């Protein structure tokens, strides 16, 4: 077994820069970096991050366009049919409300606006609704990147939304194929991969990552990280489980800030040309160390998540500046 102490970090940086894929045992050693060597790993990862993104940080904002009312049984999700979490429940928001959300995102300096719906996947009315929304947003905010997360999607649906002005579709793999049945039984990991393939075939950019801390093994996390690389995902959100009361995973509390940072480094070193986003659960699980997520991630959410709060845009900007990075502003 390769130990972190056996690694030449300068050599790893050059290997990643050359486009070569890290060997699995090297990746495992990175994931199991001793905490006292974490600064060295972060510094090496920063070199790779800077090659593609410099010190720029893209701000993103989420909008929960439909909350609850979901027939799927994803164990981590407060909106699933098996959840008893106390959350707002409402049907799809109006076009006007969603455009107002885009205005809020633009005012906060977000470069990407992500509209998310609970549910298995969009029907024809959903596609029409979000098509009109995308057209309206594109007219008002031509520089704002539009991302949709609507569940399992067919190629024709994705093509319609691309024509309307969407640029990205998010559909997370969440974990490894092996571990997936432990967190969801109403659809499969391969169903999610098919959505990613449909999105790419329609000419949209892909956004897909996972959730760290659901009880998966290191092998599961490695499988997920390698899957994002081999599927050539354009934008990789790395979430950290926020164990919400009332969900099947409410008792899972096995993350440390160091573990989260090592996972981010792993995803960056395997995806040197992709956006890597420090996503849900960042504030809860990294706490005062969340600024160090920027050594690997070039993108970050502001003003909260779907059903949980997050760091406000102004405070996020302060953190970015304090860490020696700069917000990627709109033109």
C-alpha positions in Angstrom: 0.0 0.0 0.0 1.3 3.4 -0.9 1.6 5.8 2.0 1.3 9.6 1.7 4.9 9.9 3.0 6.0 8.0 0.0 4.6 10.5 -2.5 6.5 13.1 -4.3 4.0 16.0 -4.4 6.0 18.0 -7.0 6.0 14.9 -9.2 2.3 14.5 -8.7 1.6 18.1 -9.7 3.6 17.6 -12.9 1.8 14.3 -13.7 -1.5 16.0 -13.3 -0.4 18.9 -15.4 0.6 16.5 -18.2 -3.0 15.1 -18.3 -2.1 11.7 -16.8 -4.5 10.0 -14.5 -3.3 9.3 -11.0 -2.9 5.7 -10.1 -5.6 4.5 -7.6 -3.2 3.8 -4.8 -1.7 7.3 -5.2 -5.3 8.7 -5.0 -6.0 6.6 -1.9 -2.8 7.9 -0.2 -4.0 11.5 -1.0 -7.4 10.7 0.6 -5.6 9.4 3.7 -3.1 12.1 4.0 -2.0 12.6 7.7 -3.6 15.7 9.1 -0.2 17.2 9.9 0.7 17.0 6.2 -2.6 18.6 5.0 -0.9 22.0 4.4 1.5 20.3 2.0 -1.3 18.6 0.1 -3.3 21.9 -0.1 -0.3 23.8 -1.4 0.3 21.2 -4.1 -3.3 21.2 -5.1 -3.4 25.0 -5.3 -0.7 24.8 -8.0 -3.0 22.7 -10.1 -6.0 24.9 -9.4 -4.1 28.0 -10.3 -3.0 26.6 -13.7 -6.6 26.6 -14.9 -8.4 29.2 -12.7 -5.8 31.4 -11.2 -7.1 32.8 -7.9 -10.5 33.5 -9.3 -13.6 32.2 -7.4 -17.0 31.9 -9.2 -20.0 32.6 -7.0 -23.2 30.5 -7.6 -26.7 30.8 -6.2 -29.4 28.1 -5.8 -33.1 28.4 -6.2 -35.4 25.7 -4.9 -38.0 26.0 -7.6 -40.2 23.1 -6.2 -39.8 21.8 -2.7 -40.8 18.4 -1.3 -43.5 16.4 -3.1 -40.8 13.9 -4.4 -41.6 10.2 -5.0 -37.9 9.2 -4.8 -36.4 7.7 -1.6 -32.9 9.3 -1.5 -31.9 8.9 2.1 -29.9 12.1 2.4 -32.6 14.4 1.1 -35.1 16.3 3.2 -37.5 16.5 0.2 -37.8 12.7 -0.4 -40.9 10.7 0.3 -39.2 8.9 3.2 -38.2 12.2 4.9 -40.0 13.5 7.9 -38.0 16.7 7.9 -39.8 20.0 8.7 -39.3 21.9 5.4 -41.4 24.1 3.2 -43.5 22.2 0.7 -44.7 24.0 -2.5 -45.4 23.4 -6.1 -43.3 24.8 -9.0 -42.7 28.5 -8.7 -43.9 30.9 -11.3 -41.7 32.2 -14.1 -41.8 35.6 -12.5 -40.6 34.3 -9.2 -37.8 32.4 -10.9 -36.7 35.4 -12.9 -36.7 37.4 -9.6 -34.4 34.8 -8.2 -32.0 35.4 -11.2 -32.1 39.1 -10.4 -31.1 38.3 -6.8 -28.3 36.2 -8.0 -27.0 38.9 -10.3 -27.3 41.5 -7.6 -25.2 39.3 -5.3 -22.5 39.0 -8.0 -23.2 35.3 -8.7 -22.0 34.1 -12.1 -24.3 31.0 -12.2 -27.9 30.7 -11.2 -29.1 27.1 -10.5 -32.8 26.3 -10.5 -33.6 23.0 -8.8 -36.8 21.0 -8.6 -37.7 18.0 -6.4 -39.1 15.0 -8.3 -38.1 12.1 -10.4 -37.8 14.1 -13.6 -39.5 16.8 -15.7 -42.7 16.3 -17.6 -43.6 18.3 -20.7 -45.1 21.2 -18.7 -42.0 21.5 -16.6 -39.8 21.7 -19.7 -42.1 24.3 -21.2 -42.1 26.2 -17.9 -38.3 26.3 -17.5 -37.9 27.0 -21.2 -39.9 30.2 -20.9 -37.9 31.0 -17.7 -34.6 30.5 -19.4 -35.6 32.7 -22.3 -36.7 35.5 -19.9 -33.5 35.3 -17.8 -31.3 35.3 -20.9 -33.1 38.4 -22.1 -32.5 40.3 -18.9 -29.2 38.9 -17.8 -27.3 37.7 -20.9 -24.0 37.1 -18.9 -25.6 35.0 -16.2 -24.9 31.3 -16.5 -28.1 29.2 -16.2 -28.0 25.8 -14.6 -31.0 23.5 -14.2 -31.4 20.4 -11.9 -34.7 18.8 -12.8 -34.0 15.1 -12.2 -33.7 12.3 -14.7 -33.8 13.9 -18.2 -34.2 12.7 -21.8 -32.1 14.1 -24.6 -35.0 15.8 -26.3 -35.9 17.6 -23.1 -32.3 18.7 -22.7 -32.2 20.0 -26.3 -35.3 22.0 -25.7 -33.8 23.7 -22.6 -30.6 24.4 -24.4 -32.4 26.1 -27.2 -34.2 28.2 -24.6 -30.9 29.4 -23.1 -29.8 26.9 -20.4 -26.1 26.3 -20.3 -25.6 23.6 -17.7 -27.6 20.7 -16.2 -26.8 19.4 -12.8 -27.4 15.7 -12.0 -25.2 14.4 -9.3 -23.9 10.8 -9.2 -23.8 11.2 -5.4 -21.7 8.2 -4.7 -20.3 5.0 -6.2 -22.3 2.5 -8.3 -21.6 -0.1 -5.6 -22.9 2.1 -2.6 -25.8 3.7 -4.5 -28.5 1.1 -3.4 -27.7 2.0 0.2 -28.9 5.5 -0.3 -31.6 5.2 -3.0 -33.7 2.3 -4.4 -36.2 4.1 -6.7 -33.7 4.7 -9.4 -30.1 3.5 -10.1 -26.7 5.0 -10.5 -26.8 4.0 -14.2 -30.0 6.0 -14.6 -28.1 9.1 -13.5 -25.2 8.3 -15.9 -27.8 8.2 -18.7 -29.0 11.6 -17.8 -25.4 12.9 -18.0 -25.0 11.3 -21.4 -28.3 12.8 -22.6 -27.3 16.3 -21.4 -23.9 16.1 -23.2 -25.5 14.8 -26.4 -27.8 17.8 -26.3 -24.8 20.2 -26.3 -25.2 21.3 -22.6 -22.4 21.4 -20.1 -22.5 18.7 -17.4 -22.6 19.4 -13.7 -22.2 16.3 -11.5 -20.5 15.4 -8.3 -21.4 13.8 -5.1 -21.9 13.8 -1.3 -19.2 13.0 1.1 -20.0 11.5 4.5 -23.1 9.2 3.8 -21.4 6.2 5.3 -19.5 5.3 2.1 -16.0 3.7 2.2 -12.8 5.2 0.8 -13.2 2.9 -2.2 -16.6 4.4 -2.8 -15.3 7.9 -2.7 -12.5 7.0 -5.0 -14.9 5.3 -7.4 -17.0 8.5 -7.5 -14.0 10.8 -8.0 -12.7 8.6 -10.9 -16.2 8.5 -12.4 -16.3 12.3 -12.6 -13.0 12.3 -14.4 -13.8 9.4 -16.8 -17.2 10.9 -17.6 -15.5 14.2 -18.4 -17.7 16.2 -16.1 -17.4 19.9 -16.8 -18.5 21.1 -13.3 -18.0 18.9 -10.2 -19.9 20.0 -7.0 -18.5 18.3 -3.9 -21.1 18.3 -1.1 -20.6 17.3 2.5 -23.5 15.6 4.2 -25.7 17.9 6.3 -27.5 15.3 8.4 -31.0 16.7 8.5 -33.3 15.6 11.3 -36.1 13.5 9.9 -34.1 11.9 7.1 -32.8 8.3 7.1 -29.2 9.6 7.4 -29.9 11.9 10.3 -27.5 10.0 12.6 -24.6 10.1 10.2 -21.9 12.5 11.6 -18.5 11.1 10.5 -16.8 14.1 8.8 -14.0 16.3 10.0 -12.8 19.5 8.3 -9.6 17.7 7.3 -11.4 14.9 5.7 -13.5 17.3 3.7 -10.4 19.2 2.5 -8.7 15.9 1.5 -11.7 15.0 -0.6 -11.7 18.3 -2.4 -8.0 17.9 -3.2 -8.7 14.4 -4.6 -11.5 15.7 -6.9 -9.3 18.6 -8.1 -6.2 16.4 -8.8 -8.4 14.0 -10.8 -10.3 16.9 -12.6 -7.6 19.6 -13.2 -9.5 21.2 -16.1 -13.0 21.0 -14.6 -14.7 23.4 -12.3 -14.7 22.1 -8.8 -17.3 23.5 -6.4 -17.3 23.4 -2.6 -21.0 22.9 -2.2 -23.7 21.9 0.3 -22.6 21.3 3.9 -19.4 23.3 3.4 -20.2 25.7 6.3 -21.3 23.0 8.7 -18.5 20.5 8.1 -15.5 22.8 7.5 -16.4 25.6 9.9 -13.5 28.0 10.3 -11.4 26.1 7.8 -13.9 26.5 4.9 -11.7 29.2 3.3 -9.1 26.5 2.6 -11.6 24.8 0.3 -10.6 27.4 -2.2 -7.1 25.8 -2.5 -9.0 23.1 -4.5 -12.3 24.6 -5.5 -12.7 27.5 -7.9 -16.5 27.8 -7.3 -18.7 28.2 -4.2 -22.3 28.7 -3.3 -23.6 31.8 -1.5 -26.8 32.5 0.4 -27.7 28.9 1.3 -28.9 25.7 -0.3 -32.2 24.0 -1.0 -33.5 23.5 2.5 -30.6 24.5 4.7 -28.9 27.9 5.3 -25.4 28.9 4.2 -23.0 31.8 4.3 -24.3 35.1 3.0 -22.8 36.6 -0.2 -21.2 39.5 1.6 -19.6 37.2 4.2 -18.4 34.9 1.5 -16.7 37.7 -0.4 -15.0 38.7 2.8 -13.7 35.1 3.3 -12.5 34.9 -0.3 -10.5 38.2 0.1 -9.1 37.1 3.4 -7.8 33.9 1.9 -6.0 35.8 -0.9 -8.5 35.0 -3.7 -10.7 37.2 -5.8 -14.3 36.9 -6.9 -14.9 36.3 -10.6 -17.0 39.3 -11.5 -19.6 39.5 -14.3 -18.6 41.7 -17.3 
